Amino acid sequence: FSAEFEKNLSRMENEESEKYLKEKKIQSVMKKIIVSGFQILKLEYFFTAGKDEVKAWTIQKGTKAPQAAGKIHTDFEKGFIAAEVMKFEDFKELGSEAAAKAAGKYRQEGKQYIVQDGDIIFFKFNVTQQSKKK
């Protein structure tokens, strides 16, 4: 492993780096390092997606839905109602949220649901304002 090599490779455009690796008959080990690190640390990720943004969130394996929601905002955990979930692989295969729903691959989960690596989740929550005591 060469940190200098990986740094230089990361600064190249994708096409340029692919050509360079092919010409030199070498491979980057960055993906292997990241995957190994996630496994050793018992980490996984889930996605949230909106109209303008997709985001990956890192959690410990075994994290329940309310605690995963709390990674986004503490109010999401406090007011957790449910998690609407589909697997990334199902989304990739079917091509859309609507197709996943039509195929029965989109489901609602409760507080005991253990988030799985690669889940795409829409959290339902409700937080009421606490009245100030006088």
Secondary structure, 3 states (H helix, E strand, C coil): CCHHHHHHHHCCCHHHHHHHHHHHCCCCCHHHHHHHHHHHCCEEEEEEECCCCEEEEEEECCCEHHHHHHHHCHHHHHCEEEEEEEEHHHHHHHCCHHHHHHCCCCEEECCCCECCCCEEEEEEECCCCCCCCC
